[in-house]
């Protein structure tokens, strides 16, 4: 006899090697001040959910999209963001859909104080916006 199966996700503690995104409990939470960081942590949660149970990849993607939509992103943008699978393209795509104000907030945060939910600080480097524009033009 077949029984229905339900998987319930609670916050999954960060496991070593589960994500390329370094996390520190000693830093302030940047997602409350930067929407770019909110997207970064959403990707981290998506990856941890999928790593925990690959059979729940669709549910994890739905959770990602729903979370972004609750934060005010459109369905189209949320779905486009969830299709990116590597961290560099995720960063580029997320940066490309932000307005100038939100990009400025993300780049201006003091990451010695605030948590960075992206694998690096490339978005803070001079010339990053030009790199994004070239990437978009080539896509």
Beta strands, then each sheet from edge to edge (+ up, - down):
end
